[in-house]
Amino acid sequence: PGSGKYEYGTAGIVLKHYLNQKLSILAGHQLGYLLGGKTSAGQNVADLPPDRDDLNAVIGAEFYPLRLLGVGLRYNLGLSNIKTISIDMVHYILYNI
């Protein structure tokens, strides 16, 4: 929905494959639902059309150089279609499945 501050609820399934004891890769999907928030124009998200869900692919890697110290990197790739609409002369981008 353009720029602003948004609150999302997300859930997903991510599978981890260990390449060795210190390095692993991740892949899966994540579903998200826009719960609330405000656009940069101050409009409540509840006033926008009801298409608030999105689907993402998740990929990443984890590296554990020490037993209790690790570094992880994940990337969420949006898979939902993008639709532009006009509300009060302002264009918002909504994600539709």
Salt bridges, closest charged atoms under 4 A:
ASP51 OD2 - LYS83 NZ 3.97
GLU62 OE1 - LYS16 NZ 2.72
